[in-house]
Each structure stands twice: as structure tokens, then as C-alpha cells.
Amino acid sequence: MKLKDTGLTAQELKKIINQYMVETYERYDFIAERAEGMYLYDEEGNAYLDFYGGVAVNSPGNRNKKVIEAIKEQLQDIVHTFNYPYTIPQALLAKKICDTIGMDKIFYQNSGTEANECMIKMARKYGVDNYGPERYHIITAKNGFHGRTYGAMSATGQTDNAVQNGFKPMLPGFSYAEYNNLEDFTSKVTKNTIAIMIEPVQGEGGVHPATQEFMEGLRKLCDDNDMLLLFDEVQTGWGRTGAPMAYMGYGVKPDMVSMAKAMGGGMPVGACCTSSKIAMSFGAGAHGSTYGGNPLACAAGYASISEILDRDLSGNAKEMGEYMKQELSKLPHVKEARGRGLLVGCEYDLPIAEEIKHECLERMALITAIGDSINRMIPPLIVTKKQIDELMIIMRDSIRAAAERYTELRKAG
């Protein structure tokens, strides 16, 4: 839909948003009207270089042609039905996902937080079924992020953050340990612990990748204590880190994995995958989802994942991610450039990340900020060196402007 077709001005449309919507997001002062490849276009046709990728959703590129074609084709047949009849997109996507990542079973959901809720519920049900009613405790990582529904929010190790503030008490049965610290995770294990749940790369926690030793150590810890290893790959899944799923790059297989974002290529869809043995704990009535496995979302998901695999976009993510970190490290005030694949963080020696985000926006580039000193880049996986070089020019100017303003404010007291 184009603004000109509504009969409204840009200001009138923004006024409607401000009047009627519950706002929990900071709004940028433009209307995203169209998208293509690595760019978003506003209502005046201005192009914004997109290093946000719809929060790691548009991995095969904004408005990917194969995804759009799949959606249009499916619209001619069936958009939605209940989960009693078989549907073709649901079946084809299930086989592609499970065969690609080495899992037996999949349960469809609508989002990342729902996928994590499913994973938490299945792990707890498995523990109760096989070990008794007290075997439900799960250890997660400090500064991790798993979503905003109550189970996923309780699993999120950010106890003093806005994610949890005002919503307590959290659900019981979760403990938090320091990320990349195997000794701390080990110390939190009790006789009632059924699972350990982490992100292979902490995204909202500051873009911190797990070390190889940590991943291997968690696998052994779980094996030695009859516990399940759960990976939240809502953001890292489907090519983002340089492998179809991040755990495949580590060579460490979890017992359960959640996914969403890139899985749908822009359509809302998520899933939890596991083994046949663990999946047996979900019988009739144990879990459900009205929209989960929706034919339209599954058709888009099949096209999105096919694009990522067939074009080896995970290989491009690995190569371009290394190049981006290398170039970021050359910028002024950069203390560290880190990440895995095209989930990249840039930490500064000054608290200027939010200012840099806005300076980039003025220069027609989209990035995000985590806290006051880290910017995060999660572009579509089709990004090229030329586009990264373009962003580096914009970021260099933005960093300088933000640092000068910060220095002036400090001097002014």
C-alpha cells in the first residue's frame, strides 16, 4: 500500500499511529513504504541501506522474489486451515528443515518467543514424564534473551532490565549462570535440573558468541547428568552465523532447537525441533497453536530456506561477516568488533551507540544500538563488500559526529 493511495499526508498517518497504537518502540521519522534487496524506501522514494534486516528476518533479502512468488501462488489455493487436515507446504517445510539440520520432529509456532515457550514446555514435560514431577529446573545464561511471553521472559537472564521490570514475579524453575563460563553453569546444576538453554550468540546481550570450549563443555555436562541441551536459534538460525544453524558451525548438536525470524523470509513463523524420543512427551492436548503451520507461512518458509541453502547465503554470511569485523575495527573509538557471521557487534570506548544509530539514520543507513556503547548489524545475507564499504563511510562520519557532541557535552558539564 502506498501513502498516495490512502489520501493521507505523512504527518496525518503518523498522527494516527501516535493516537491509536500502544507504543513500546522508538519510531524513526519516515514511513517504510517499499523494500527491495538491501534497501528500504520511504514515502518519498529515498533509499535506506538496510543493516537491520527486519531484525534478522529478511535474510534472503527484502521482498525476495522467490518468497513473494511462493506467497502469491499459495494465496490462490488456501491461506489458512486448522491443523487436522494435511497441508502440502507444512509437509514440505517440515522435511526440508528436519533433513537439513539433523532433527526428527518439528512443532510449528508463530514467532520466536512462542518457539521458545514450546521448547521450555517440551523439556519440562520430558523431565516430568521420565524422571518425576520435580525435574523441571532449567539453567539459562545471564544477559541472554529468549522473548517476552512469561516462560521465555522468565528464561531471559536480565533481571534488572525493562524486559522483566514491572512483570515480576517470574515463573519459578529458572537459574542464571554466566555466559561462556562452564564452571558457573556446572555449579547451578541440581538434582531437579532437566535442561540448559542458551543462545549460540547472545544478540540482545551485546553480540557475544559462545566459545567452542563452552559449547562442547555444555554438551558433555548435559550428557553426564541426563539433561537436555536447548539452543535458542531464533536469531542465529538459517544462515546468519555462517552455517544453516549456528550449532552446525560448532559441531555440537542440541537435543532441542528453536527458530523463527529468517525461517519465514518476512512471514511470521517459528518452530521447535527435537528428537522422536523427546517429542513423545507432547501428546494430544499437551500443546497447540491455531496458526502454527499456517499454509501461507509455511510456503514462504520453504521458499526462504531454499533460497538460503541453494544460494549458500550462509557462506556469504561467513565471508562478509569477517570482512565487516575487519573494517569496523579500523573505525575511530572502536574498542572491539565481534560476532559470528553476519551477527556483528561494534563496541566503543565512549557511550555513543544510540547517537551513532541516529547519525547513521540521517545518512540513510539503518543499524541498531544495544545499551549505550554497542551497535549491532544484522543485514540481509545477500550483502556485498561494496555495501559494507558504503556503511563504513557512513559509520565513520557518524562516530566522529557523535564523539564530538559527547565531548562538547562533557565539557559543558
C-alpha positions in Angstrom: 0.0 0.0 0.0 1.3 3.4 -1.0 0.7 6.6 1.0 -0.7 8.4 -2.0 -3.4 5.7 -2.3 -4.7 6.5 1.3 -5.4 10.1 0.7 -3.4 10.9 3.9 -0.3 13.0 4.3 2.7 11.6 6.1 2.0 13.7 9.1 -1.6 12.5 9.2 -0.6 8.9 9.1 2.0 9.4 11.9 -0.7 11.1 14.0 -3.0 8.1 13.6 -0.2 5.8 14.8 0.5 8.1 17.8 -3.2 8.3 18.7 -4.2 4.7 18.4 -1.2 2.4 19.0 0.4 1.4 22.2 4.0 2.4 21.6 6.9 0.5 23.0 9.3 1.2 20.1 11.2 4.3 19.3 9.8 5.5 15.9 12.1 6.7 13.1 10.7 9.7 11.3 9.9 8.1 8.0 7.3 5.7 6.5 8.7 2.4 5.3 6.7 2.1 2.1 8.6 -0.3 -0.1 11.6 -2.7 0.2 14.0 -4.4 -2.2 17.1 -6.4 -1.6 19.4 -4.4 0.7 17.2 -1.3 0.8 14.1 0.2 2.4 12.4 3.1 0.6 10.4 5.8 2.3 7.2 7.5 1.1 9.3 10.0 -0.9 11.3 7.2 -2.6 14.5 7.8 -0.6 16.6 4.6 -0.2 17.9 3.5 3.2 20.8 1.0 3.3 19.4 -1.8 5.5 21.8 -3.3 8.0 18.9 -4.2 10.3 17.2 -6.8 8.1 13.9 -6.5 9.8 15.7 -7.7 13.0 17.4 -10.6 11.2 14.2 -11.7 9.5 14.8 -10.7 5.8 17.8 -12.9 5.4 17.3 -13.8 1.7 16.8 -10.1 1.0 14.0 -7.7 1.4 11.0 -8.8 -0.7 12.9 -11.8 -2.1 11.4 -12.8 -5.4 11.2 -16.5 -4.7 9.4 -15.8 -1.4 7.0 -13.4 -3.0 6.2 -15.9 -5.7 5.6 -18.6 -3.2 3.2 -16.4 -1.2 1.3 -15.4 -4.3 1.0 -19.0 -5.5 -0.2 -20.2 -2.1 -2.8 -17.4 -1.9 -4.5 -18.9 -4.9 -5.1 -22.2 -3.1 -5.5 -21.9 0.7 -4.4 -19.3 3.2 -5.4 -21.0 6.5 -7.0 -24.1 7.9 -7.0 -25.9 11.2 -4.3 -28.5 12.0 -6.4 -31.6 11.4 -6.1 -32.0 7.6 -2.7 -32.4 6.0 -1.3 -29.5 4.0 1.4 -29.5 1.4 3.5 -26.5 2.5 3.5 -27.8 6.1 4.8 -31.2 5.0 7.5 -30.0 2.5 8.9 -27.4 5.0 9.0 -30.0 7.8 11.0 -32.4 5.7 13.4 -29.7 4.5 14.1 -28.4 7.9 14.5 -31.7 9.7 16.6 -33.3 6.9 18.9 -30.2 6.8 19.6 -29.8 10.5 19.5 -33.5 11.5 16.4 -33.4 13.7 13.5 -35.9 13.7 10.5 -33.8 14.6 9.2 -30.2 14.3 6.4 -28.3 16.0 5.3 -25.1 14.2 4.7 -21.8 16.1 4.1 -18.2 15.0 7.1 -16.4 16.5 10.4 -16.7 18.3 9.1 -16.3 21.8 6.4 -19.0 21.0 9.1 -21.3 19.7 11.0 -20.9 23.0 7.8 -21.4 25.0 7.3 -24.7 23.1 10.9 -25.7 23.8 10.6 -24.9 27.5 7.3 -26.8 27.8 8.6 -29.8 26.0 11.7 -30.0 28.1 9.8 -29.8 31.3 7.2 -32.3 30.2 10.0 -34.7 29.2 11.6 -34.3 32.6 8.3 -34.9 34.4 7.4 -37.9 32.2 10.8 -39.6 32.6 12.2 -38.5 36.0 9.3 -37.3 38.1 7.3 -34.1 39.0 10.3 -32.2 40.4 12.5 -32.5 37.3 11.7 -29.1 35.7 14.6 -26.8 36.6 16.3 -25.1 33.6 19.6 -23.1 33.6 19.9 -20.2 31.2 22.6 -17.5 30.7 22.9 -14.1 32.3 22.2 -11.4 29.8 20.5 -13.9 27.5 17.3 -13.0 25.7 14.5 -15.5 24.9 11.4 -13.5 24.3 8.6 -11.6 26.0 5.9 -14.2 26.9 6.1 -15.4 30.5 8.1 -18.6 30.1 10.6 -17.1 27.6 10.7 -13.9 29.7 11.5 -15.9 32.9 14.2 -17.7 31.0 15.7 -14.4 30.0 18.7 -13.6 32.3 18.1 -9.9 32.5 16.6 -9.5 35.9 17.1 -5.7 36.2 16.2 -4.9 32.6 12.9 -3.4 31.2 12.3 -6.9 29.9 11.3 -8.1 33.4 10.8 -4.9 35.4 7.2 -4.5 36.4 6.2 -8.0 35.4 7.5 -10.0 38.4 7.3 -12.5 39.9 8.8 -14.6 37.1 7.9 -18.2 36.7 9.8 -20.5 39.1 12.3 -23.1 38.0 14.9 -21.0 36.3 18.5 -20.2 37.3 21.0 -17.9 35.5 24.7 -18.6 35.0 27.5 -16.5 33.4 27.7 -17.0 29.7 30.9 -18.8 28.4 31.6 -19.9 32.0 31.2 -23.7 32.2 32.2 -23.7 35.8 29.3 -21.4 36.7 26.8 -23.4 34.7 28.1 -26.6 36.4 27.6 -25.0 39.9 23.9 -24.3 39.1 23.0 -27.9 38.3 20.8 -29.6 40.9 19.1 -33.0 41.1 16.0 -31.3 39.6 17.7 -29.7 36.6 16.4 -31.1 33.3 18.0 -28.7 30.8 20.4 -26.0 29.9 19.2 -23.3 27.4 21.4 -20.8 25.7 21.8 -18.7 22.5 24.9 -19.7 20.5 25.5 -16.0 20.1 23.9 -13.6 22.6 22.3 -11.0 20.4 20.4 -8.6 22.7 23.0 -9.4 25.4 25.7 -7.5 23.4 26.7 -9.8 20.5 28.8 -12.3 22.3 29.5 -15.6 20.6 29.8 -18.8 22.6 33.3 -20.3 22.6 34.0 -23.7 21.2 35.0 -25.0 24.6 31.9 -23.7 26.2 29.6 -25.4 23.7 31.4 -28.7 23.9 31.5 -28.4 27.7 27.7 -27.9 27.9 27.1 -30.9 25.7 29.2 -33.1 28.0 27.7 -31.6 31.1 24.2 -32.4 29.9 25.2 -35.9 28.8 26.8 -36.7 32.1 23.7 -35.5 34.1 20.9 -36.8 31.9 19.9 -33.3 31.0 18.8 -31.8 27.7 20.8 -29.1 25.8 18.5 -26.5 24.3 19.7 -23.9 21.7 17.7 -20.7 21.1 18.4 -20.1 17.4 15.6 -17.6 16.8 18.2 -15.0 15.7 21.2 -17.2 14.8 19.3 -19.7 12.7 19.2 -20.2 8.9 22.5 -18.9 7.7 23.1 -15.9 10.0 26.3 -17.2 11.6 27.9 -18.9 8.6 26.1 -22.3 8.8 22.5 -23.3 8.3 22.1 -23.4 12.1 24.8 -21.9 14.4 25.3 -25.2 16.2 26.3 -26.9 12.9 29.3 -24.5 12.8 30.3 -25.6 16.3 29.8 -29.3 15.6 27.7 -29.5 18.8 24.2 -30.9 18.4 21.5 -29.9 20.9 18.6 -32.0 22.0 16.2 -29.3 21.0 16.4 -26.1 19.0 14.1 -23.2 18.4 14.0 -21.0 15.3 12.0 -18.1 13.7 13.0 -14.8 12.0 14.8 -15.9 8.8 12.8 -19.1 8.7 9.8 -17.2 7.2 11.5 -14.7 4.9 9.2 -12.0 6.3 6.1 -14.0 7.3 5.5 -14.7 11.0 6.5 -18.3 11.7 8.6 -20.2 14.2 9.3 -23.7 15.2 10.9 -26.1 17.8 12.8 -29.2 16.5 13.8 -32.2 18.5 14.3 -36.0 18.5 11.5 -38.5 18.2 12.1 -39.7 21.8 11.7 -36.2 23.3 8.7 -35.4 21.1 6.8 -38.3 22.5 6.2 -36.1 25.6 3.8 -34.0 23.5 0.6 -36.0 23.1 -2.9 -34.8 22.3 -3.7 -31.7 24.3 -0.2 -31.1 25.6 0.4 -28.2 23.3 -1.2 -26.4 20.4 -1.3 -23.5 18.0 -4.1 -22.2 15.9 -1.8 -20.5 13.3 1.2 -22.8 13.8 2.0 -24.4 10.4 -0.2 -22.0 8.6 0.0 -22.9 4.8 0.9 -19.4 3.7 3.6 -19.0 6.3 5.0 -22.5 5.5 5.0 -21.8 1.8 7.0 -18.6 2.5 9.3 -20.5 4.9 10.0 -23.2 2.3 11.0 -20.6 -0.2 13.1 -18.6 2.3 15.1 -21.6 3.5 15.5 -22.9 -0.1 17.0 -19.5 -1.1 19.4 -19.5 1.9 20.5 -23.1 1.2 20.6 -23.1 -2.6 22.5 -19.8 -2.9 24.8 -20.7 0.0 23.9 -17.4 1.8 25.5 -18.9 5.0 28.8 -19.0 3.1 28.3 -15.3 2.1 27.5 -14.5 5.8 30.7 -16.1 7.0 32.8 -14.2 4.4 31.1 -10.9 4.7 30.9 -11.1 8.5 34.7 -11.4 8.7 35.1 -8.6 6.3 32.7 -6.3 8.3 34.5 -7.0 11.6 37.9 -6.3 9.9 36.6 -2.9 8.6 34.8 -2.0 11.8 37.9 -2.4 13.8 39.5 0.4 11.7 36.9 3.0 12.7 37.6 5.6 15.4 36.7 4.9 19.0 36.0 1.2 18.2 37.1 -0.9 21.2 36.1 -4.3 19.7 34.3 -5.6 16.7 32.9 -9.1 17.4 30.3 -11.6 16.3 29.8 -14.7 14.2 28.8 -14.5 10.5 26.5 -11.5 9.9 25.5 -11.1 13.5 28.1 -8.4 14.2 28.6 -6.0 17.2 30.7 -3.0 17.5 31.7 -1.7 20.9 33.0 1.8 21.5 35.2 3.4 24.2 32.5 6.1 24.6 28.8 5.7 25.4 27.7 7.0 22.0 26.0 4.0 20.3 22.5 5.5 20.4 23.8 8.7 19.0 25.6 6.8 16.2 22.4 5.0 15.3 20.6 8.3 14.8 23.6 9.8 12.9 23.5 6.8 10.6 19.8 7.2 10.1 20.3 10.8 9.0 22.9 9.5 6.5 20.3 6.9 5.2 21.7 3.7 6.9 19.8 1.5 9.4 21.6 -0.1 12.3 20.6 -0.6 15.9 22.0 0.0 19.3 22.4 -2.2 22.4 22.8 -0.2 25.5 24.9 2.9 25.3 28.1 1.6 23.8 27.3 -1.2 21.3 25.9 -1.0 17.8 24.6 -4.2 16.1 24.5 -5.0 12.4 22.2 -7.9 11.2 21.8 -7.2 7.4 20.2 -9.5 4.8 22.6 -12.3 4.0 22.9 -11.1 0.4 25.1 -8.1 1.5 28.2 -7.3 -0.6 31.6 -5.8 0.2 30.6 -2.7 -1.7 27.6 -2.2 0.6 29.7 -2.9 3.7 32.2 -0.3 2.4 29.3 2.2 2.0 28.2 1.6 5.6 31.7 2.1 6.9 31.9 5.5 5.3 28.6 6.4 6.9 29.6 5.0 10.3 33.0 6.8 10.3 31.2 10.1 9.8 28.5 9.2 12.3 31.1 8.1 15.0 33.0 11.3 14.6 29.9 13.5 14.9 28.6 11.5 17.9 32.0 11.6 19.7 32.4 15.4 19.1 28.9 16.0 20.5 29.7 13.8 23.5 32.9 15.7 24.2 31.2 19.0 23.9 28.5 18.0 26.4 31.1 16.7 28.9 33.0 20.0 28.7 29.8 21.9 29.2 29.2 19.8 32.4 
